[in-house]
Amino acid sequence: MPLLQSYLQDQWVAGEAPHTDLVDPTTGEVVGQVSTRGLDLGSALHHSRTVGGPALRAMTFGQRGELLEGLAKVIHSERDALLELSRTSGGTTRGDAKFDVDGASGTMQYYAYLGKKLGDKRVLLDGESEGILRSKRFVGQHLLVPRHGVAIHINAFNFPAWGLAEKAAAALLAGMPVFSKPGTATCALTHRIMELWVDSGLLPAGAISLLVGSASDLLDHVGPQDCLAFTGGSSTAAKIRGHAAVVANNVRVNIEADSLNASILGPDVEPGSDTFQMFVNQVVTDMSQKAGQKCTAVRRIFVPNDLVEAASAALVERLSGVTVGKPGEKGVDIGPVASPSQHRSVQEGLEELGRVGSELWRGEAPEGGCFVRPGLFRVEGGLEAPFVHEHEVFGPAAAVMPYGGSAEEAVQLAAAGGGGLVVSVYSDDPEWAGPVVLGLAPWHGRIHWGSRKVHDQSPGPGTVLPNLVHGGPGKAGGGEELGGQRGLSFYLQRTAVQADRGLLDRILA
């Protein structure tokens, strides 16, 4: 039974027994083990701060961009093997594996390009210099410089490749060493990517560390210059925010948590139109891609009363062609969910959706493993249906909810989710969609507006893009990642310098 090791202080180290089993969600067989028992995480973080930090800060943005480009090429060069490992360790179909692995290399390539644009700088200016009082020489200038800590990344199980890469890309380009802890259930893919990076010889000493298994006492050792980015459930997020060392050191924290993403069909949309088909296609994609295990997947589908029957029929027709099965088999659209614990959680959520609503469609699924029968439900009651506005079923499930069709009601229903990562609006009428889009903006990190002129040009709301922000307010965690150069800000300290203009220009030249 292979024991996956962590990579700390530039060497592979094994945790002590007892070990945690890793399970192939397709077969239920144990395929590996992990442990972090006995590992000195305090020393590992100190090594990252004192060795990795100085090495990265000595590089220019352009040089860090070259590093990212090299790491992206390493992932791409082993693409087929990584796709196969994604299948056996995470139960993904080939298409779902591509979504994760290609997203990882693509995001790193994007930030590599950004590094080239920033060039030979080590410090970024935040705006123009401003005169102080009436002086023409004494000015104030905001600077952005790398923090002297570690970028600690605690990632979710659903994107073991992309989750590693999208956080690491921004942190490394900003000049901070990375300490990554992937979701345990699917960490084999992250571990293999790290092996490839280490073997490539591209990594400066101390630049990246990997912890596979429990976080153990990691947070006990955080310091005031560290940055902590977490993706996962809201209950764990609350524990991280309230951890004694995090609070005592005022550690900078970014959270991406639960998100009850919504899809809203406008009253102007005709059944069978391009906009209608865009709506149907993208809802079905979100339900089936990654077995619905995406933080951006649609969970609530709001449809005007007079379009509910047509929309439901169209969704059921499309979903009826979706096949659940073993990921390696031809024609399979949905594989198993990622782990036994996720299987139990999704099964419970599907049962509750069946109690609060009526079943529109249930797929078939193989016996054994972590397979679940996907489901589409109709739930009445609008704002008076608390389960669908409060609980995310993190799997291939969604609820159709009728509404009156007004812009005001559409905004109220979507906002009832408490804040989301992404919301989708489908309409060709700017008079209706305008108030909806602007009304939803305070509640969401991203808004996807589908219409007939872009019906065949959108990758869909479920695709996170490196040049657009990823995150959302309220229930979604209140954090923000990516967004091009904006993604570096979390890892940079903004400092105002007051000085003689000439002297300041000389040190910034």
C-alpha positions in Angstrom: 0.0 0.0 0.0 1.7 3.2 -1.1 2.3 5.8 1.6 2.3 9.3 0.2 4.8 11.6 1.8 4.8 15.3 2.5 7.4 17.6 1.0 8.8 19.8 3.8 12.1 21.7 4.1 12.9 20.6 0.6 12.7 16.9 1.3 10.1 14.1 1.3 9.1 13.0 4.8 6.6 10.4 5.9 4.1 10.8 8.8 3.9 8.2 11.5 1.2 5.6 12.0 -1.8 5.3 12.2 -2.4 6.3 8.6 -5.5 7.5 6.8 -6.7 5.4 3.9 -7.2 6.9 0.4 -10.1 5.3 -1.5 -10.8 4.8 -5.2 -14.4 6.2 -5.2 -15.3 4.0 -8.2 -14.5 0.7 -6.6 -14.3 1.5 -2.9 -10.8 0.0 -2.8 -8.0 1.5 -0.7 -5.3 2.8 -3.0 -3.0 4.7 -0.7 -2.4 6.1 2.7 -1.3 9.4 4.3 -0.3 10.8 7.7 1.0 14.0 9.1 1.7 12.6 12.6 5.1 13.5 14.0 5.9 16.1 11.4 7.5 19.3 12.6 5.3 21.9 10.9 6.7 24.8 12.9 10.2 24.2 11.5 8.7 23.6 8.0 7.1 27.1 8.0 10.2 28.7 9.4 12.2 27.1 6.5 9.7 28.6 4.0 10.0 32.0 5.6 13.7 32.1 5.9 14.8 30.2 2.8 11.9 30.3 0.3 10.9 33.9 0.9 14.3 35.5 0.3 14.8 33.4 -2.8 11.5 34.5 -4.4 11.8 38.1 -3.3 15.3 38.3 -5.0 13.6 37.5 -8.3 11.8 40.0 -10.5 8.2 39.6 -11.5 9.5 38.5 -15.0 11.7 35.8 -13.5 8.9 34.5 -11.3 6.8 34.5 -14.4 9.4 32.3 -16.1 9.2 29.9 -13.1 5.4 29.7 -13.5 5.7 29.0 -17.2 8.1 26.2 -16.5 5.8 24.6 -13.9 2.9 24.9 -16.2 4.9 23.1 -18.9 5.7 20.3 -16.5 2.0 19.7 -15.8 1.2 19.7 -19.5 4.0 17.4 -20.4 2.5 14.7 -18.1 -1.1 15.5 -19.0 -2.2 12.0 -20.0 -0.8 10.4 -16.9 -2.3 13.0 -14.7 -5.7 12.6 -16.3 -5.6 8.8 -15.6 -4.5 9.4 -12.0 -7.4 11.8 -11.6 -9.8 9.0 -12.7 -8.4 6.4 -10.3 -7.9 8.7 -7.3 -10.9 11.0 -7.7 -13.4 9.1 -9.8 -13.4 11.7 -12.6 -14.4 11.2 -16.2 -11.7 12.2 -18.7 -13.6 15.4 -19.5 -13.8 16.3 -15.8 -10.1 15.5 -15.4 -9.3 17.8 -18.3 -11.3 20.5 -16.6 -9.1 20.3 -13.5 -5.7 19.5 -15.0 -5.9 21.9 -18.0 -7.3 24.5 -15.7 -4.2 24.2 -13.5 -1.7 24.6 -16.4 -3.7 27.2 -18.1 -4.0 29.4 -14.9 -0.2 29.1 -14.4 0.4 30.1 -18.0 -1.8 33.1 -17.5 0.1 34.3 -14.5 3.4 33.6 -16.3 2.2 36.0 -19.0 1.3 38.5 -16.4 4.8 38.2 -14.9 6.4 38.9 -18.3 4.2 42.0 -18.6 5.4 43.3 -15.1 8.9 42.6 -16.2 12.0 43.4 -14.1 10.2 45.1 -11.3 10.2 43.8 -7.7 7.9 46.5 -6.3 4.6 47.7 -7.7 3.2 51.2 -7.5 -0.4 51.5 -6.4 -1.6 54.7 -8.2 0.2 57.9 -8.8 2.2 59.9 -6.3 0.3 62.7 -4.6 1.6 66.0 -3.2 1.4 66.5 0.6 -0.1 69.8 1.7 1.3 72.6 -0.5 4.7 71.0 -1.2 5.7 70.1 -4.7 8.6 68.0 -3.6 7.2 66.2 -0.5 4.9 63.5 -1.9 3.1 60.3 -0.9 3.3 57.1 -2.9 1.6 53.8 -2.2 3.7 50.8 -2.8 2.9 47.1 -3.0 5.7 44.8 -1.7 5.8 41.0 -0.9 5.0 40.1 2.6 7.8 38.2 4.6 5.7 35.2 5.5 4.3 32.1 4.0 1.2 31.7 1.7 -0.6 28.8 3.5 -3.2 27.2 1.2 -5.8 24.8 2.6 -7.6 23.5 -0.5 -10.8 21.5 -1.1 -11.0 18.0 -2.5 -12.9 18.7 -5.7 -10.0 20.4 -7.7 -6.7 18.8 -6.6 -4.8 20.2 -9.6 -6.4 23.5 -10.2 -6.8 24.3 -6.5 -3.0 23.9 -6.1 -2.1 25.8 -9.2 -4.5 28.8 -9.0 -3.5 29.7 -5.5 0.2 29.0 -6.0 0.4 31.0 -9.2 -0.7 34.3 -7.6 1.4 33.7 -4.5 4.6 32.8 -6.3 4.3 35.6 -8.7 3.8 38.0 -5.8 7.0 36.7 -4.2 5.7 34.5 -1.3 6.6 30.9 -0.7 3.7 28.4 -0.8 2.7 25.8 1.8 -0.1 23.8 0.3 -2.4 21.3 2.0 -4.8 19.6 -0.4 -8.1 17.9 0.4 -7.1 14.5 1.7 -9.5 12.4 -0.2 -8.1 13.3 -3.6 -4.5 14.4 -2.7 -2.8 11.8 -4.8 -3.1 14.0 -7.9 -1.7 17.0 -6.1 1.1 14.9 -4.7 2.0 13.6 -8.2 2.2 17.2 -9.6 4.4 18.2 -6.7 6.7 15.2 -7.4 7.0 16.3 -11.0 7.8 19.9 -10.0 10.5 18.8 -7.5 12.0 16.4 -10.1 12.1 19.2 -12.7 14.6 21.2 -10.6 12.8 24.4 -11.3 11.8 25.2 -7.7 14.0 27.5 -5.7 14.8 26.1 -2.2 11.9 26.6 0.2 9.5 27.9 -2.6 6.8 25.3 -2.2 5.9 22.8 0.5 3.2 20.1 0.5 1.4 18.6 3.4 -0.8 15.5 2.6 -3.2 14.4 5.3 -4.5 16.2 8.3 -3.5 19.9 8.9 -2.5 18.7 12.4 -1.0 21.7 14.4 -0.2 23.8 11.3 -2.2 26.8 12.4 -0.5 26.9 15.7 2.6 28.1 14.0 1.2 31.0 11.8 2.8 34.4 12.1 1.9 38.1 11.4 3.4 38.1 7.9 1.6 34.9 6.8 -1.4 34.7 4.5 -3.9 32.0 4.8 -6.3 31.0 2.0 -8.9 28.4 2.6 -11.4 26.7 0.3 -14.0 24.4 1.9 -17.0 24.3 4.2 -18.2 27.2 6.3 -17.9 25.3 9.6 -14.2 24.7 9.0 -13.8 28.3 7.8 -15.2 29.5 11.1 -12.7 27.4 13.1 -9.9 28.8 11.0 -11.0 32.4 11.4 -11.3 31.9 15.2 -8.0 29.9 15.7 -6.1 31.4 18.6 -2.8 32.0 16.6 -4.7 33.4 13.6 -6.4 35.9 15.9 -3.4 36.7 18.0 -1.2 37.4 15.0 -3.9 39.1 12.9 -3.1 36.7 10.0 -4.5 37.8 6.7 -7.2 35.3 5.8 -9.1 34.6 2.6 -12.1 32.3 2.6 -14.1 30.6 -0.1 -16.9 28.6 1.5 -20.4 27.4 0.7 -22.3 28.9 -2.3 -25.9 28.3 -3.3 -25.4 29.6 -6.9 -28.5 30.4 -8.8 -29.6 30.4 -12.4 -32.4 32.8 -13.3 -34.5 32.6 -16.5 -36.0 35.9 -17.6 -39.7 36.3 -18.5 -38.8 37.4 -22.0 -37.1 34.2 -23.0 -39.0 32.1 -25.5 -38.8 28.3 -25.2 -36.6 26.9 -28.0 -34.8 30.2 -28.5 -31.0 30.4 -28.4 -31.1 32.0 -25.0 -33.4 29.3 -23.7 -31.1 26.5 -25.0 -28.1 28.3 -23.5 -29.9 28.2 -20.1 -30.8 24.5 -20.4 -27.4 23.4 -21.7 -25.5 25.3 -19.0 -27.7 24.1 -16.1 -27.3 20.5 -17.3 -23.5 21.0 -17.6 -23.3 22.3 -14.1 -25.3 19.4 -12.7 -23.2 16.7 -14.5 -19.7 18.2 -14.7 -17.4 16.9 -11.9 -20.5 15.0 -10.6 -21.8 18.4 -9.4 -18.9 18.8 -7.1 -18.0 22.4 -8.1 -18.2 25.4 -5.9 -19.7 27.3 -8.9 -22.3 24.7 -9.8 -25.9 25.9 -10.0 -28.1 24.7 -7.0 -31.2 26.8 -7.4 -33.0 27.4 -10.8 -35.5 30.2 -10.8 -38.1 30.1 -13.6 -41.1 32.3 -14.3 -44.4 30.6 -13.5 -45.5 30.5 -17.2 -42.2 29.0 -18.3 -41.8 26.3 -15.6 -43.4 23.5 -17.5 -41.4 24.2 -20.7 -38.2 24.7 -18.8 -38.6 21.6 -16.7 -39.5 19.4 -19.7 -36.4 20.7 -21.6 -34.1 20.1 -18.6 -35.5 16.6 -18.0 -35.1 15.7 -21.7 -31.4 16.7 -21.6 -30.8 15.1 -18.3 -32.3 11.8 -19.5 -29.4 11.4 -21.9 -26.9 11.7 -19.1 -25.2 8.5 -18.1 -23.8 7.7 -14.6 -21.1 5.0 -14.5 -17.5 4.1 -14.2 -15.3 7.0 -15.4 -13.2 4.9 -17.8 -16.1 3.6 -19.8 -17.2 5.1 -23.1 -20.3 7.4 -22.9 -20.2 8.0 -19.2 -21.0 11.6 -18.2 -21.0 11.4 -14.4 -18.7 9.4 -12.2 -18.9 8.8 -8.5 -18.5 11.6 -5.9 -15.1 11.8 -4.4 -15.2 9.9 -1.1 -17.4 7.9 1.2 -18.0 10.9 3.4 -19.1 13.0 0.4 -21.3 10.1 -0.7 -23.2 10.1 2.6 -23.6 13.8 2.6 -24.9 14.0 -1.0 -27.3 11.0 -0.4 -28.7 12.8 2.7 -29.1 16.0 0.7 -30.9 14.3 -2.1 -33.3 12.7 0.3 -34.1 16.0 1.9 -34.7 17.6 -1.5 -37.2 14.8 -2.2 -39.0 15.7 1.1 -39.2 19.4 0.5 -40.0 19.2 -3.2 -41.3 16.9 -6.0 -39.1 14.8 -8.1 -38.8 15.9 -11.8 -36.0 13.5 -12.7 -33.7 10.9 -11.1 -30.9 9.2 -13.0 -29.7 5.7 -12.5 -26.4 4.8 -10.9 -24.3 1.7 -10.5 -24.2 -0.1 -7.2 -21.2 0.1 -4.9 -18.4 2.7 -4.8 -19.5 6.3 -4.2 -22.1 6.6 -7.0 -25.2 8.6 -6.4 -28.4 8.9 -8.5 -28.5 12.5 -9.7 -31.7 14.4 -9.2 -33.7 17.4 -10.4 -36.5 18.6 -8.1 -39.3 21.2 -8.2 -39.6 23.1 -5.0 -42.4 25.6 -4.3 -42.6 28.4 -1.8 -40.0 30.8 -3.0 -38.5 32.6 0.1 -40.5 30.2 2.3 -38.5 27.2 1.3 -35.6 27.5 3.7 -33.7 24.3 2.9 -32.7 25.2 -0.6 -31.6 28.7 0.4 -29.5 27.4 3.3 -28.1 24.0 2.5 -25.8 23.1 -0.4 -26.1 19.6 -1.7 -22.6 19.2 -3.1 -23.3 16.8 -5.9 -25.4 16.3 -9.1 -28.5 17.9 -7.7 -30.5 21.1 -8.3 -34.0 22.5 -7.6 -36.3 24.3 -10.0 -38.2 27.1 -8.2 -41.1 29.0 -9.8 -41.3 32.7 -9.4 -43.6 35.6 -10.5 -41.2 36.9 -13.1 -40.4 40.4 -11.7 -36.9 41.7 -11.5 -37.4 42.5 -7.8 -38.5 39.0 -6.9 -35.6 37.4 -8.9 -33.1 39.5 -6.9 -34.7 38.6 -3.6 -34.7 34.9 -4.3 -31.1 34.8 -5.4 -30.0 36.9 -2.5 -31.8 34.5 -0.1 -28.8 32.3 -0.5 -26.8 34.7 1.6 -24.1 35.5 -0.9 -22.7 33.5 -3.8 -19.7 32.9 -6.0 -21.6 33.2 -9.2 -25.2 33.8 -10.4 -26.5 33.4 -14.0 -29.1 35.6 -15.6 -30.6 34.6 -19.0 -32.4 37.4 -20.8 -32.4 39.5 -24.0 -34.3 42.3 -22.4 -32.0 44.9 -20.8 -35.0 46.7 -19.2 -35.6 43.6 -17.1 -32.0 42.2 -16.8 -30.4 45.6 -16.0 -32.0 45.9 -12.5 -31.5 42.2 -11.9 -27.7 42.3 -12.7 -27.1 45.4 -10.7 -29.4 44.2 -7.9 -27.5 40.9 -7.7 -24.0 42.5 -7.8 -23.7 43.2 -4.0 -24.5 39.6 -3.3 -22.1 37.8 -5.8 -18.5 37.8 -6.8 -19.4 37.1 -10.5 -22.5 37.5 -12.6 -22.9 35.5 -15.9 -25.4 37.2 -18.2 -26.5 34.9 -21.0 -28.2 36.2 -24.1 -28.8 35.3 -27.8 -25.7 37.1 -29.1 -23.3 35.2 -26.9 -25.2 31.9 -26.6 -22.4 29.9 -28.4 -19.5 31.9 -27.0 -19.7 31.4 -23.2 -17.7 28.7 -21.3 -20.6 28.8 -18.8 -20.9 30.1 -15.3 -19.2 27.1 -13.8 -15.8 27.9 -15.4 -13.5 30.0 -13.2 -11.3 32.3 -15.3 -7.9 33.6 -14.1 -8.5 37.1 -15.4 -11.8 37.5 -13.4 -12.2 37.4 -9.7 -13.3 34.2 -7.9 -15.0 34.6 -4.6 -18.1 36.1 -3.1 -19.6 37.8 -0.1 -21.5 36.4 2.9 -22.2 32.7 2.8 -19.6 32.3 0.0 -16.9 33.2 2.4 -16.3 36.9 1.8 -13.0 36.2 -0.1 -11.6 37.0 -3.5 -8.9 35.2 -5.6 -7.6 35.5 -9.1 -8.8 38.5 -11.2 -5.5 39.0 -13.0 -3.2 41.3 -11.2 -5.8 41.8 -8.5 -5.0 38.3 -7.3 -1.5 39.4 -6.2 -2.9 41.9 -3.7 -3.6 39.4 -1.0 0.1 38.5 -0.9 1.4 42.0 -1.1 1.6 44.7 1.6 0.3 48.1 0.6 2.5 50.8 2.2 2.3 54.6 1.9 5.8 56.2 1.7 6.1 60.0 2.3 9.4 61.3 0.9 11.2 63.8 -1.3 10.0 63.1 -4.9 13.5 62.9 -6.3 14.8 60.5 -3.7 11.8 58.3 -4.0 12.1 58.2 -7.7 15.7 57.1 -7.4 14.9 54.0 -5.2 12.0 53.0 -7.4 13.8 53.4 -10.8 
